[in-house]
């Protein structure tokens, strides 16, 4: 138990250098990769949530590593490495594996649309990697994990979750390809509005529960929302920057974010039996990306 108290948080800390490599892979900028890694490492909810002995703590580096391998070049070596990383991720944490499937599927679909618009055929290897992760997750649930899964998930739950994902993907796709009109005032308004909306949502959560089975936290818990409030203007600025990037991987963070937004919206508004668990776990463990 003493070894786990040190070893698992140390393993979770590997997320930071892997995340650095991922951002450098996407942007090609060491300065941006360093700044992003420092922001992730010092974001209080993420640092607190991964400081203990939890499944998410050691699943996080496997999750980010899978995304990094997915966006790397190569075929056979990339496929083998991804198969190993995804298998470890599936056995580490079931929810993280499901989120990874949704994220990589959205990135794959968006990348295919970008390639088709440029007159290039879609990359079949991306579909293969998503299929590998999906197959590994399905086999793990079928052969073993279903015995410990205590919540009944109905087809209507799956349809509702998929609907939120489709809506978030469609909105992001529209924002990605619509003509850009540079305006300093518009950028300033977007930054202020995003911070105001996140602040309002955090404040409302201290007045009423976000889901029927959730507690109502005291007002001082607004302090825990501060990193998300401060990050929201940076996200607004980053969306414009990502839209101007030419590589197909430049759009990947947008659709990564859209998947998480869709998951969070489903958790809060979708009347899911896992609503409370999805809401706080998605926010603290995944949305900090």
N, C-alpha and C positions, 0 to 999 in steps of 0.2 A: 504493500500500500504506500509506503514511503517512496519507493522508486517510481510508482505511478504518479505521485504528486509532483515530481520533478520532470520525469521523462515525457509524459504526455503533453504538458504545456510547452516543453522544449520542442517536441515534434510539431506542435501547432505553430510555433514561431517560424518554422520553415516556410509557412505561407508567405511571409514578407519577401524573402529573396526570390521565390518562385513568381510572386506577383510582379516584382521588379522586372524579371526576364520577360514576363507576358506583356507588360506595358511597353517595354523596349521593342519587343517583337511587333507590336501593333503600330507604334508611333515612330520608331527609329530614333527617338530622342532620349538620351540618358538623363537629361535634366527633368523631363516630364516623368520618366520612370522613377527617378529618385523621389521627386515630390509626391507622386502617387503612393509610393511605398511608405514614406514617412506619414502621410495622411492616414493610411490604413493602420499602420502600427500604433498610432497615437489616438485613434478614434476610441473613445471610452467604452461604448457598448460592446464593440468587437473585442477590445483588449480584455474587458471583464469577462465576457462570455467564454472566451477561449483560454482563460487563466486556470481553469480547473480540469478535473478528470471527467470529461464528457465525450460522447461519441463524436460530436461536431468538431471538437478540438483537433483530433487527428484525422478527421475526414476533410477538413478545410484544405490542407496542403495537397491532398490527393485530388480534390475537386479542382483547384486552380491548376495543378499539374496536368490534369486531363484536358483542360481548356488550352493550356500552353502547347501540349503535344498536338492537339487538334489543329491549331493554327500554324504549326511548323511545316517545313517542306519535307519532301520525301514520300516514299510509298511503302515499301516492305518494312523498313526499320520503324517508320512512323506507326504503321498498323500494329506491329508487334509491341512496341512500347505502350501504345494506347490500350491494347488489350490487357496488358499487365496492370496499368494504372487504373483502368476502369473496373477490372475485377476486384482490385483492392478497395476501390471506392465503394463498390456495391456491398462488400462485406463489412465495411466500416460503418456506414450509415445509410439506411434505406431512403430517407427523405432527401438527403443530399444527392443521392444517385438519381432520384426522380427529377429533382431540380436541374441537374446536369443534363439529363435527356432533353428536357424542355428548352434549356438555354442553347444547347448545341443544335437542336432541330431548328430553332428560330434562326440561328446564325447561318446554318446550311441553306435554309430556304431563302433568306435574304441575299446570301452570296450568289446563289443560283440566279436570282432575279437580276442582280447587278451584272453578272456575266452575260446573261441573255440580252440585256439592254445594250451591252457593248458588242454584241455579235459573236460571243464566245460560248461554247457549249459548257453546260454545268460540270462541276468537278465531281465525278463519281466517287472519289475516295472519301469525301465528306459524308455522303450518304452511307457508305460502308462503315465508317467509324460510329456514326449514330446507331446503326443497326447492331453493331457489336455491343455497345453499351446497353441498348434496349434488350438484346437477347440475354446478356449476362444478368441484368436485373430481373427479367422474367423467370429465368432458370432459378435464381436465388430465392425468389418468392415461392415458386412452385415446389421446389425441392425441400425448402427449409423454413424460410422466414414467415410463411403464412400461419404457422402454428402459433406464433407469438403476436400476430396482428389482431388486436382486440376490437378494432373499430370496423363496422360494416360499411363498405363503400359501394354505393349503388350505381347503376348506369347513369342515373340522372345527375349524380354528383360528378361523374367523369365528364358528362356532357356540359354541365355548368362550368367546370374548370376549363374545359377546352374552349368554350365560348368566350370567357374572359381573355384567354390567351390570343384567340383570333382577333378580338377587338383591339387589344393592346398592340398586336403585330400590325394590324391595318393602319392604326393611327401613326405608329412609328414609320411605317413605309411611306405614308403620305408626307410626313414631316421631312423624311430623308430626301425624297425626290422632287418636292415642290420647288419652284424657282426661289432663289435666295435674293433678298433685298436688304442690303447692309444699311443699318441705321443705328447710330449711337443711342438715340432716345429709345428706340425699340428694345435694344439690348439692356439698357438701364431699367426700363419698365419690366422686362422679363425677369431680371435678377431680383428686383424688389418684390414683384408679385409672387415669385416662387418661394422666397423666404417668408412672405406673409402667409401664404397658404399652408406651408408646413408648420409655421408657428400656430396658426389657428387650429389645425388638426390636432397638434400636440396639446393645446390648451383645452379643446373640447374633450379629449381623452381623460382629463382630470375632473371633468364635470359629469361624464356618463361613461359607462363601459363601452368598448368598441364592439364587443360581442356579448350576447346575453349571459354567458357563463364567466365573463371576465370581471375582475375586481376593478374598482374605481381608484386609481392612484391619487395621492395627495398632490397639491399644486407644486410642491417643491421638486416633484419628479420632472418638472419642465427642464431641470438641469440636465437630465439624461438625454433629452431631445436636442440639446444645444448643438452637438456635432452634426445632426441631420439638418438643423436650421441653417447652420453656417455652410454646410456643403451644398445646399440647394441652389444658391447663386452660381457656385462653381459648376454644378451640373448644367445649368442653363447656358453658361459660357462654353462648356465643353461640347454641348450638342451642336452649336454652330461651328466649332472647330472640327469636329468629327465629320460633319457634312461636307467640309471642304477638302478632306483627305481623299486622295485618288485611289489608293489601294482598296481591294475588296475587303480586307481585314479592318479597314478604317471604320466601316459601318458596324463591325461586330459588337463594340460596347453598347451601341444604341439598342440593338436587339437583345443583348444580354439584359440591359436595364428594362426593356419592355416586358420581357418574360417575368422578371421579379415584380414589376408593377402589376401585371396581370394576376400573379399568384397572390399578392397582397390584397388586391381588390376582391378576388374570390374569397379569401379568408375572412374579410370583413363583411362583404355584402352577399356572399353566395350561400348562406345558411348551411355551411358544411359542418359535419360532426367533428372535424378537426380544426374548426375555425380559429379558436383561441391559440392552439398550438402552432398552426401555420402563421398566424398573425405575428406573434412575438418572435418565433424562430426565424421566419423569413426576414423580419426587420433587423434583428441583431446579428444573425449569422450569415445572411446572404446579401441583403440590401446595402451593407457597407461597401460592397464592391463598387 
